[in-house]
């Protein structure tokens, strides 16, 4: 498993898919409080985002950087502030 905070990383699974391939989906992981907040309010910041190949199930990459994860609070990357 490759862990990366770079969204443009070129790591591939054994099938040859990378993060930008349509067969790779993002899985948002929330902690215990994050799951509760998701149920109550619908927009917590995820603890981790894994990019998983739908063909082989291998994790292509992950995002664990808090600053990057805060941009994915609404499940879409928010523009960076300058």
C-alpha positions in Angstrom: 0.0 0.0 0.0 1.3 3.4 -0.9 0.5 6.4 1.3 0.7 9.8 -0.2 -0.7 13.2 0.5 0.0 14.3 -3.1 -3.2 14.2 -5.1 -1.3 13.9 -8.4 0.9 10.9 -7.4 1.4 8.4 -10.1 1.2 5.1 -8.1 -0.7 2.3 -9.7 -2.4 -0.9 -8.6 -1.6 -4.3 -10.0 -4.3 -3.8 -12.7 -2.5 -0.6 -13.9 -5.0 2.0 -12.7 -4.0 5.2 -11.0 -6.0 7.8 -8.9 -7.3 9.5 -12.0 -8.7 6.4 -13.6 -12.6 6.1 -13.6 -12.3 2.6 -12.0 -10.7 4.0 -8.9 -13.1 5.4 -6.3 -12.4 7.5 -3.2 -13.4 6.1 0.2 -13.8 8.6 2.9 -12.9 7.3 6.4 -14.3 9.0 9.5 -13.5 8.4 13.2 -16.1 7.7 15.9 -17.0 11.3 16.4 -16.9 12.0 12.6 -19.4 9.2 12.0 -21.7 10.7 14.6 -21.3 14.2 13.1 -22.0 12.8 9.6 -25.2 11.3 10.9 -26.3 14.5 12.7 -25.0 17.3 10.5 -23.8 15.7 7.3 -20.4 17.5 6.8 -17.5 16.5 9.1 -13.9 16.5 7.9 -12.7 13.0 7.1 -9.8 11.5 8.9 -8.5 9.8 5.8 -9.3 9.4 2.1 -8.3 6.1 0.4 -8.2 5.7 -3.4 -9.3 2.1 -4.1 -9.3 0.2 -7.4 -12.8 -1.3 -8.0 -11.3 -4.1 -10.1 -8.7 -5.6 -7.7 -9.5 -3.8 -4.4 -6.0 -2.5 -3.9 -5.4 0.9 -2.4 -3.7 3.1 -4.9 -3.0 6.0 -2.5 -4.2 7.8 0.6 -4.6 11.3 1.9 -3.9 11.9 5.6 -2.7 15.5 5.7 -5.1 17.5 7.8 -4.8 20.7 5.7 -5.6 18.7 2.5 -8.5 16.8 4.2 -10.1 20.0 5.4 -10.6 20.9 1.7 -12.7 17.7 1.3 -15.1 18.5 4.1 -18.1 18.7 1.7 -16.8 15.7 -0.4 -15.5 18.0 -3.1 -12.1 19.7 -3.1 -12.5 23.3 -2.1 -10.3 25.9 -3.8 -7.2 26.7 -1.8 -7.0 30.1 -0.1 -4.2 32.3 -1.3 
